[in-house]
Structures are given as C-alpha cells and as structure tokens.
Amino acid sequence: MKVITSLLAILALSAVTSFAAEGDAPKKPAGDKPKLSPEEMITKLDTDKDGKVSKAEFLASPQAKKDEAKATGRFGKMDKNSDGFLTKEEMTPKKKKDA
C-alpha cells in the first residue's frame, strides 16, 4: 500500500512540474505568421506570372484589402524606382552598414 501511495505521489509531482515548465515557455502571439522571402512573396502575389508584382496585384492581396490606404503607402515606399512594379530586388531588405 505504501508503494502505491508513493508511486501516485511521484506521478502527481512529475505532472505538476511538467505543466509548470510548459507555462514558463514563451508563447507566440496568435496569428503571428512567419515572414515570406522575396521570392515567396513574388510567387504568391504575381498573378500574371511576369516575375514582378504590379500595384493592382499587391492591392489584391488579402492583407492589403484589410487597409488599402496603408497598403498603397507601403507599395509606394517599396517601389524604389517608381515604375509601378515590385521586383525581387525591391522586396529584399537592405543590410544596414555598421557605423
């Protein structure tokens, strides 16, 4: 009887410490999606498959439809040469130089 009681106590203690350890783990925010690479973004948004993303294609994305004004501003900032298209080079973030 003491053996059974001891085993149950050990099981209960290990379960409690297991749940406590899981509670300490940092949690990711809900809806936090991994960022796509420039190639993946072009593949996903380029509906006419010409290798670049037009403003219309960019604004047709589900994310842009949530806030079209914000998406239009973002497109303008990303379109470095103001040709109305986003290329892989324009979507690739520039590395910061050390000061």
C-alpha positions as a LaTeX table, in Angstrom:
\begin{tabular}{lrrr}
\hline
Residue & $x$ (\AA) & $y$ (\AA) & $z$ (\AA) \\
\hline
Met1 & 0.00 & 0.00 & 0.00 \\
Lys2 & 2.86 & 2.38 & 0.77 \\
Val3 & 4.40 & 1.58 & $-2.61$ \\
Ile4 & 1.21 & 2.51 & $-4.45$ \\
Thr5 & 0.83 & 5.71 & $-2.46$ \\
Ser6 & 4.46 & 6.63 & $-3.14$ \\
Leu7 & 4.10 & 5.95 & $-6.88$ \\
Leu8 & 0.95 & 8.07 & $-7.06$ \\
Ala9 & 2.68 & 10.89 & $-5.20$ \\
Ile10 & 5.65 & 10.75 & $-7.60$ \\
Leu11 & 3.35 & 10.73 & $-10.63$ \\
Ala12 & 1.39 & 13.69 & $-9.30$ \\
Leu13 & 4.59 & 15.63 & $-8.56$ \\
Ser14 & 6.05 & 14.95 & $-12.00$ \\
Ala15 & 2.81 & 16.02 & $-13.69$ \\
Val16 & 2.77 & 19.30 & $-11.75$ \\
Thr17 & 6.40 & 20.10 & $-12.60$ \\
Ser18 & 5.79 & 19.21 & $-16.25$ \\
Phe19 & 2.86 & 21.63 & $-16.51$ \\
Ala20 & 4.81 & 24.32 & $-14.68$ \\
Ala21 & 7.69 & 24.02 & $-17.15$ \\
Glu22 & 5.29 & 24.40 & $-20.09$ \\
Gly23 & 3.81 & 27.52 & $-18.51$ \\
Asp24 & 7.25 & 29.17 & $-18.40$ \\
Ala25 & 7.81 & 28.76 & $-22.14$ \\
Pro26 & 7.35 & 31.99 & $-24.13$ \\
Lys27 & 4.17 & 31.99 & $-26.15$ \\
Lys28 & 3.89 & 33.26 & $-29.70$ \\
Pro29 & 1.20 & 35.82 & $-30.36$ \\
Ala30 & $-1.87$ & 34.43 & $-32.06$ \\
Gly31 & $-1.82$ & 34.96 & $-35.80$ \\
Asp32 & 1.92 & 35.59 & $-35.89$ \\
Lys33 & 2.91 & 34.20 & $-39.30$ \\
Pro34 & 6.46 & 33.64 & $-40.45$ \\
Lys35 & 7.73 & 36.23 & $-42.91$ \\
Leu36 & 7.96 & 35.19 & $-46.53$ \\
Ser37 & 11.15 & 35.54 & $-48.53$ \\
Pro38 & 11.08 & 37.97 & $-51.50$ \\
Glu39 & 10.86 & 35.01 & $-53.89$ \\
Glu40 & 7.90 & 33.56 & $-51.98$ \\
Met41 & 6.16 & 36.94 & $-51.91$ \\
Ile42 & 6.52 & 37.37 & $-55.68$ \\
Thr43 & 5.32 & 33.81 & $-56.32$ \\
Lys44 & 2.29 & 34.38 & $-54.10$ \\
Leu45 & 1.32 & 37.85 & $-55.35$ \\
Asp46 & 2.36 & 37.70 & $-59.04$ \\
Thr47 & $-0.91$ & 36.50 & $-60.58$ \\
Asp48 & 0.11 & 37.14 & $-64.21$ \\
Lys49 & 3.47 & 35.36 & $-63.70$ \\
Asp50 & 5.60 & 38.12 & $-65.28$ \\
Gly51 & 8.20 & 37.97 & $-62.48$ \\
Lys52 & 7.17 & 41.22 & $-60.79$ \\
Val53 & 4.25 & 42.44 & $-58.69$ \\
Ser54 & 2.11 & 45.28 & $-60.02$ \\
Lys55 & 0.32 & 47.69 & $-57.73$ \\
Ala56 & $-3.02$ & 46.04 & $-58.63$ \\
Glu57 & $-1.64$ & 42.60 & $-57.73$ \\
Phe58 & $-0.24$ & 43.97 & $-54.47$ \\
Leu59 & $-3.55$ & 45.61 & $-53.53$ \\
Ala60 & $-5.48$ & 42.42 & $-54.39$ \\
Ser61 & $-3.76$ & 40.51 & $-51.57$ \\
Pro62 & $-5.86$ & 39.66 & $-48.50$ \\
Gln63 & $-3.54$ & 41.67 & $-46.25$ \\
Ala64 & $-3.83$ & 44.78 & $-48.44$ \\
Lys65 & $-7.62$ & 44.51 & $-48.52$ \\
Lys66 & $-7.70$ & 44.99 & $-44.74$ \\
Asp67 & $-6.31$ & 48.54 & $-45.06$ \\
Glu68 & $-5.95$ & 49.71 & $-48.65$ \\
Ala69 & $-4.57$ & 53.15 & $-47.75$ \\
Lys70 & $-1.79$ & 51.61 & $-45.66$ \\
Ala71 & $-1.04$ & 49.07 & $-48.41$ \\
Thr72 & $-0.86$ & 51.83 & $-51.04$ \\
Gly73 & 1.65 & 53.73 & $-48.91$ \\
Arg74 & 3.69 & 50.61 & $-48.32$ \\
Phe75 & 3.75 & 49.84 & $-52.05$ \\
Gly76 & 4.99 & 53.37 & $-52.75$ \\
Lys77 & 7.84 & 53.00 & $-50.24$ \\
Met78 & 8.85 & 49.61 & $-51.59$ \\
Asp79 & 8.74 & 50.70 & $-55.26$ \\
Lys80 & 12.18 & 52.33 & $-55.20$ \\
Asn81 & 12.31 & 53.25 & $-58.92$ \\
Ser82 & 8.63 & 54.32 & $-59.09$ \\
Asp83 & 7.89 & 52.15 & $-62.14$ \\
Gly84 & 4.67 & 50.74 & $-60.65$ \\
Phe85 & 6.11 & 47.27 & $-60.09$ \\
Leu86 & 7.90 & 45.49 & $-57.25$ \\
Thr87 & 10.83 & 43.27 & $-58.16$ \\
Lys88 & 12.76 & 40.79 & $-56.05$ \\
Glu89 & 15.49 & 43.40 & $-55.53$ \\
Glu90 & 12.99 & 45.98 & $-54.28$ \\
Met91 & 11.45 & 43.45 & $-51.89$ \\
Thr92 & 14.81 & 42.38 & $-50.46$ \\
Pro93 & 15.64 & 44.40 & $-47.32$ \\
Lys94 & 18.94 & 46.26 & $-47.46$ \\
Lys95 & 21.55 & 45.28 & $-44.90$ \\
Lys96 & 22.44 & 48.06 & $-42.50$ \\
Lys97 & 26.01 & 49.28 & $-42.57$ \\
Asp98 & 27.96 & 49.38 & $-39.32$ \\
Ala99 & 28.52 & 52.91 & $-38.07$ \\
\hline
\end{tabular}
